[in-house]
Amino acid sequence: MIGKVKRAPHIAFGRNVCRLRTAARLTQENLAEKAELSRRYVQEIEAGSKNPSVNTAVRLKLALACSWDELFSQTEK
C-alpha cells in the first residue's frame, strides 16, 4: 500500500529543484540553459504551477547532477 502523500508531488518536485539549484549555485537561467528549457518554465516548475514530464525530469536531473531520490523526495530538507 502506498503511504499518504503530504502534498501534490509536482509541488514537492518544484521545491526540490529550487533547493538543488540553489545548492549548486545556479540561477534559473543557468539551469534552464543546462537542461535546454526556458527560464520561465524552470520558474513555473519551481513555483509548483507546472507538472513536468518525465523527459523534463530527466533533463533537470542531469543538469543538477543529482539522484532521483533527491529530486523526488517528499520530505522537507
C-alpha positions as CSV (number, residue, x, y, z in Angstrom):
1,M,0.0,0.0,0.0
2,I,1.2,3.5,-0.8
3,G,1.6,5.9,2.1
4,K,-0.2,9.2,2.3
5,V,1.4,11.9,0.1
6,K,1.7,15.1,2.1
7,R,1.3,17.5,-0.9
8,A,0.9,17.3,-4.6
9,P,4.1,15.6,-6.0
10,H,4.7,18.4,-8.5
11,I,4.9,20.9,-5.7
12,A,7.5,18.9,-3.8
13,F,9.3,18.3,-7.0
14,G,9.5,22.1,-7.7
15,R,10.7,22.8,-4.2
16,N,13.4,20.2,-4.7
17,V,14.5,21.7,-8.0
18,C,14.8,25.1,-6.4
19,R,16.7,23.7,-3.4
20,L,19.1,21.7,-5.6
21,R,19.6,24.6,-8.0
22,T,20.4,27.0,-5.1
23,A,22.9,24.4,-3.6
24,A,24.6,24.1,-7.0
25,R,24.8,27.9,-7.1
26,L,22.9,28.1,-10.4
27,T,20.5,30.8,-11.4
28,Q,17.2,29.8,-13.0
29,E,18.7,30.9,-16.3
30,N,21.8,28.8,-15.8
31,L,19.7,25.7,-15.0
32,A,17.4,26.4,-18.0
33,E,20.4,26.5,-20.3
34,K,21.9,23.3,-19.0
35,A,18.6,21.5,-19.2
36,E,17.7,23.0,-22.5
37,L,14.5,24.5,-21.1
38,S,13.2,28.1,-20.9
39,R,13.9,30.1,-17.8
40,R,10.2,30.8,-17.5
41,Y,9.4,27.0,-17.5
42,V,12.0,26.4,-14.8
43,Q,10.4,29.2,-12.7
44,E,7.0,27.7,-13.2
45,I,8.2,24.2,-12.1
46,E,9.9,25.7,-9.0
47,A,6.6,27.6,-8.2
48,G,4.6,24.4,-8.5
49,S,2.4,25.7,-11.2
50,K,3.7,23.2,-13.8
51,N,3.7,19.4,-13.7
52,P,6.8,18.5,-15.7
53,S,7.0,15.5,-18.0
54,V,9.4,12.5,-17.4
55,N,11.6,13.9,-20.2
56,T,11.8,17.3,-18.4
57,A,12.6,15.5,-15.1
58,V,15.4,13.6,-16.8
59,R,16.8,16.9,-18.2
60,L,16.7,18.5,-14.8
61,K,18.3,15.5,-13.0
62,L,21.2,15.6,-15.5
63,A,21.6,19.4,-15.3
64,L,21.5,19.3,-11.5
65,A,23.8,16.2,-11.3
66,C,21.5,14.8,-8.5
67,S,19.9,11.5,-7.6
68,W,16.3,10.6,-8.3
69,D,15.8,10.4,-4.5
70,E,16.9,14.0,-4.1
71,L,14.7,15.2,-7.0
72,F,11.6,13.3,-5.9
73,S,11.8,13.4,-2.1
74,Q,8.6,14.2,-0.4
75,T,10.3,15.3,2.8
76,E,11.3,18.8,3.8
77,K,15.1,19.3,3.9
